Amino acid sequence: MAQANTLSHDSPLLNRLYAWAKERFPLANALLAISLYLAISAIAKHSSSDAIPIWHDITNCFAAVSIFLLLRILDEHKDYKIDNTFHADRVLQQGYISLYHLKVLGVIAFIITGLSTLVVESNDLYSLQSWLLMLGWLTLMTFEFFSSKWLNQHLISYSFSHMLIMPLIGLWFYFLAGYSSTNLSLISLIMFLFFFSGFSFEFVRKTKPSEEENKNIPTYSSVLGISQAITLVVCCVFAVSLFAILLIYYFLTNHWWVYTIIIGTSLLCLLSLTRFLISPSIQARRYNEAAVGIHILCSLWMIIISSLTS
């Protein structure tokens, strides 16, 4: 890796951690985490008198990034032996940082999520319960639900079981943002938005051209075939559009351009995915990931803007 070539084992620890983050938890991941939280916070400020102050939102953004960072760190531990074999060029695998360094970083991330949960005054019980529920599922994920062999032989079941963490994160964000009531309709929309956002990334990231496939690492394109894998990505992208539009409609906004941007970016995804289907390549796969990421970010920020302008 390019960043690893500039490192040595004597480089400052912060430089080595930055190289790992650039490789495994880039800035785009943090931006997505913050956008997911701010979308929920914007809904709270529009519809609830219990909404928390702006300064609290800022600290919660750190908590949002921390939970996704914790997910990545637990994955690094869980897949360490496999990655040593198939991704030996990564920063962690080359020994520039160790699992111990990531453990310390993970503990810090865990503490940040816990402190953010405990300081919510208006719904401390709900926020604590949703945090514990999320951590409980995260723990099961880490141990692969004590069915590692079976799950690794059934990619769709594996992904579905792990992706259920996303709606639980959405539920935690809902109470973290200050809600003290349980609006089941609103919670359902948020949880579905989070679920399909996560699956969009998961499917598009593991739909690859033949030159990137490794027979020892299953992907959706190798298990289902490229056409079926692309169909799944398209379904998830349009599901994100649907639930984002429903949440915006919740504000009764009549800004037509908001809907146009969401639909337009979903069509951009469709165009990119179609090009990949016709001519699969590594570059086209990267375009797919970028298009899906842009669509999700635009959908989230249209929710935020709608809540501020309605």
KOLSE-882088 format. One record per residue (C-alpha): residue in one letter; x, y, z; residue number from 1. Coordinates in steps of 0.5 Angstrom, whole numbers, plus 2048, in hexadecimal, padded with zeros to 3 digits. Layout:
REM KOLSE-882088
  koldren   px   py   pz  tormi
        A    X    Y    Z    NUM
...
This chain:
REM KOLSE-882088
  koldren   px   py   pz  tormi
        M  800  800  800      1
        A  802  807  7FE      2
        Q  802  80A  805      3
        A  805  804  808      4
        N  80B  805  804      5
        T  80C  80C  807      6
        L  80C  809  80E      7
        S  811  805  813      8
        H  810  801  819      9
        D  814  807  81C     10
        S  80F  80D  819     11
        P  80B  810  81F     12
        L  805  80C  821     13
        L  800  812  81F     14
        N  803  811  818     15
        R  802  80A  818     16
        L  7FB  80A  81B     17
        Y  7F9  80F  815     18
        A  7FC  80B  810     19
        W  7F7  805  813     20
        A  7F1  80A  813     21
        K  7F2  80C  80C     22
        E  7F2  805  80A     23
        R  7ED  802  80E     24
        F  7E9  808  811     25
        P  7E9  80E  80C     26
        L  7E6  814  80D     27
        A  7E0  813  809     28
        N  7DE  80E  80E     29
        A  7DE  813  813     30
        L  7DB  818  80F     31
        L  7D5  812  80E     32
        A  7D5  811  815     33
        I  7D4  818  817     34
        S  7CF  819  811     35
        L  7CB  814  814     36
        Y  7CA  816  81B     37
        L  7C9  81E  818     38
        A  7C3  81B  814     39
        I  7C0  818  81A     40
        S  7C2  81E  81E     41
        A  7BF  823  819     42
        I  7B8  81F  819     43
        A  7B8  81F  821     44
        K  7B9  827  821     45
        H  7B3  827  81C     46
        S  7AE  823  820     47
        S  7B0  823  827     48
        S  7B0  828  82C     49
        D  7B5  823  830     50
        A  7BB  824  82B     51
        I  7C2  825  82E     52
        P  7C6  82C  82D     53
        I  7CB  82D  827     54
        W  7D1  82C  82B     55
        H  7CE  825  82D     56
        D  7CE  823  826     57
        I  7D5  824  825     58
        T  7D7  820  82A     59
        N  7D2  81A  828     60
        C  7D5  81B  821     61
        F  7DC  818  824     62
        A  7D7  813  827     63
        A  7D5  811  820     64
        V  7DC  811  81D     65
        S  7DE  80C  823     66
        I  7D9  807  822     67
        F  7DB  806  81B     68
        L  7E2  806  81D     69
        L  7E1  801  822     70
        L  7DD  7FD  81D     71
        R  7E3  7FD  819     72
        I  7E8  7FB  81E     73
        L  7E4  7F5  820     74
        D  7E4  7F3  819     75
        E  7EC  7F4  819     76
        H  7EC  7EF  81F     77
        K  7E7  7EA  81C     78
        D  7EA  7EA  815     79
        Y  7F2  7EA  818     80
        K  7F4  7E3  816     81
        I  7F0  7E3  80F     82
        D  7F3  7EA  80D     83
        N  7FA  7E8  80F     84
        T  7F9  7E3  809     85
        F  7F5  7E7  804     86
        H  7F7  7EE  806     87
        A  7FE  7EE  808     88
        D  800  7F5  805     89
        R  7FB  7F8  80A     90
        V  7FE  7FD  80F     91
        L  7FC  7F8  815     92
        Q  7FE  7F2  812     93
        Q  805  7F5  811     94
        G  806  7F6  818     95
        Y  806  7FE  818     96
        I  801  7FE  81D     97
        S  7FE  7F8  821     98
        L  7F8  7F5  824     99
        Y  7F9  7F8  82A    100
        H  7FA  7FF  827    101
        L  7F3  7FE  824    102
        K  7F0  7FB  82B    103
        V  7F2  802  82F    104
        L  7EF  806  829    105
        G  7E9  801  82A    106
        V  7E8  802  831    107
        I  7E8  80A  830    108
        A  7E3  809  82B    109
        F  7DF  805  82F    110
        I  7DF  80A  835    111
        I  7DD  810  831    112
        T  7D7  80C  82F    113
        G  7D5  80B  836    114
        L  7D7  812  838    115
        S  7D2  815  833    116
        T  7CD  810  835    117
        L  7CD  811  83C    118
        V  7CD  819  83B    119
        V  7C6  819  838    120
        E  7C1  81C  83D    121
        S  7BB  81C  83A    122
        N  7BA  814  838    123
        D  7C0  811  83C    124
        L  7BD  80A  83D    125
        Y  7BB  80A  835    126
        S  7C2  80C  833    127
        L  7C5  807  838    128
        Q  7C1  801  836    129
        S  7C2  803  82E    130
        W  7C9  803  830    131
        L  7C9  7FC  833    132
        L  7C5  7F9  82E    133
        M  7CA  7FC  829    134
        L  7D0  7F9  82D    135
        G  7CD  7F2  82E    136
        W  7CC  7F1  826    137
        L  7D3  7F4  825    138
        T  7D5  7EF  82A    139
        L  7D2  7E9  826    140
        M  7D4  7EC  820    141
        T  7DB  7EC  822    142
        F  7DB  7E4  824    143
        E  7D7  7E3  81E    144
        F  7D1  7E1  822    145
        F  7D5  7DB  824    146
        S  7D3  7D8  81D    147
        S  7D9  7DA  819    148
        K  7DA  7D4  815    149
        W  7D3  7D4  812    150
        L  7D3  7DB  811    151
        N  7D9  7DC  80D    152
        Q  7D6  7D6  809    153
        H  7D0  7DB  808    154
        L  7D2  7E2  805    155
        I  7CB  7E5  805    156
        S  7C9  7E2  80C    157
        Y  7D0  7E5  80F    158
        S  7CE  7EC  80C    159
        F  7C7  7EC  80E    160
        S  7C9  7EA  815    161
        H  7CF  7EF  816    162
        M  7CB  7F5  812    163
        L  7C5  7F5  817    164
        I  7CA  7F9  81C    165
        M  7C9  7FF  817    166
        P  7C1  800  819    167
        L  7C3  7FF  820    168
        I  7C8  804  81F    169
        G  7C3  808  81C    170
        L  7BF  807  823    171
        W  7C4  809  827    172
        F  7C5  810  823    173
        Y  7BE  811  824    174
        F  7BE  811  82B    175
        L  7C5  814  82B    176
        A  7C2  81A  828    177
        G  7BD  81C  82D    178
        Y  7B7  818  82C    179
        S  7B3  816  832    180
        S  7AD  813  82F    181
        T  7AD  80D  82A    182
        N  7AA  80F  824    183
        L  7A9  808  821    184
        S  7A8  80A  81A    185
        L  7AE  80F  81A    186
        I  7B2  80A  81D    187
        S  7B1  805  818    188
        L  7B2  80A  812    189
        I  7B9  80B  815    190
        M  7BB  804  816    191
        F  7B9  802  80F    192
        L  7BD  808  80D    193
        F  7C3  806  811    194
        F  7C2  7FE  80F    195
        F  7C2  800  807    196
        S  7C8  805  807    197
        G  7CC  800  80B    198
        F  7CA  7FA  806    199
        S  7CB  7FF  800    200
        F  7D2  800  802    201
        E  7D3  7F8  804    202
        F  7D1  7F6  7FD    203
        V  7D4  7FB  7F9    204
        R  7DB  7FA  7FC    205
        K  7DB  7F2  7FB    206
        T  7D8  7F2  7F4    207
        K  7DF  7F2  7F0    208
        P  7E1  7F0  7E9    209
        S  7E5  7E9  7E8    210
        E  7EC  7EC  7E8    211
        E  7EA  7EE  7F0    212
        E  7E7  7E8  7F2    213
        N  7EB  7E3  7F7    214
        K  7E8  7DC  7F7    215
        N  7E9  7DC  7FE    216
        I  7E5  7E2  800    217
        P  7DE  7E2  7FE    218
        T  7DB  7E8  7FB    219
        Y  7D4  7E9  7F8    220
        S  7D6  7E9  7F1    221
        S  7D9  7E2  7F2    222
        V  7D4  7DF  7F6    223
        L  7CE  7E2  7F2    224
        G  7D1  7E5  7EC    225
        I  7D2  7EC  7EA    226
        S  7CB  7ED  7E7    227
        Q  7C7  7EB  7ED    228
        A  7CC  7EE  7F2    229
        I  7CB  7F5  7EE    230
        T  7C4  7F4  7EE    231
        L  7C4  7F3  7F6    232
        V  7C8  7FA  7F6    233
        V  7C3  7FD  7F2    234
        C  7BE  7FB  7F6    235
        C  7C1  7FE  7FD    236
        V  7C3  804  7F9    237
        F  7BC  806  7F7    238
        A  7BA  803  7FE    239
        V  7BE  809  801    240
        S  7BB  80E  7FD    241
        L  7B4  80B  7FF    242
        F  7B5  80C  806    243
        A  7B9  813  806    244
        I  7B3  815  802    245
        L  7AE  813  807    246
        L  7B2  816  80C    247
        I  7B2  81D  809    248
        Y  7AB  81C  807    249
        Y  7AA  81B  80F    250
        F  7AC  823  80F    251
        L  7A6  824  80A    252
        T  7AC  828  806    253
        N  7AA  82A  7FF    254
        H  7B1  82C  7FC    255
        W  7B1  828  7F6    256
        W  7B8  828  7F5    257
        V  7B9  824  7FB    258
        Y  7B6  81E  7F8    259
        T  7B9  820  7F1    260
        I  7C0  81F  7F4    261
        I  7BF  819  7F8    262
        I  7BC  815  7F1    263
        G  7C1  818  7ED    264
        T  7C7  815  7F1    265
        S  7C3  80F  7F1    266
        L  7C3  80F  7EA    267
        L  7CA  811  7EA    268
        C  7CB  80A  7EE    269
        L  7C7  806  7E9    270
        L  7CB  809  7E3    271
        S  7D2  807  7E6    272
        L  7CF  800  7E8    273
        T  7CD  7FF  7E1    274
        R  7D4  801  7DE    275
        F  7D7  7FC  7E3    276
        L  7D2  7F6  7E1    277
        I  7D4  7F8  7DA    278
        S  7DB  7F8  7DB    279
        P  7DD  7F6  7E2    280
        S  7E4  7F9  7E4    281
        I  7E8  7FB  7EA    282
        Q  7E7  802  7E8    283
        A  7DF  801  7E7    284
        R  7DF  7FE  7EE    285
        R  7E2  804  7F1    286
        Y  7DD  809  7ED    287
        N  7D7  804  7F0    288
        E  7DA  805  7F7    289
        A  7DB  80D  7F6    290
        A  7D4  80E  7F3    291
        V  7D0  80A  7F8    292
        G  7D4  80E  7FE    293
        I  7D2  814  7FA    294
        H  7CB  812  7FA    295
        I  7CA  810  801    296
        L  7CE  817  804    297
        C  7C9  81B  7FF    298
        S  7C3  817  802    299
        L  7C5  819  809    300
        W  7C7  820  808    301
        M  7C0  821  804    302
        I  7BD  81F  80B    303
        I  7C1  824  80F    304
        I  7C0  829  80A    305
        S  7B8  828  80A    306
        S  7B8  828  811    307
        L  7BB  82F  811    308
        T  7B7  832  80C    309
        S  7B0  82F  80D    310
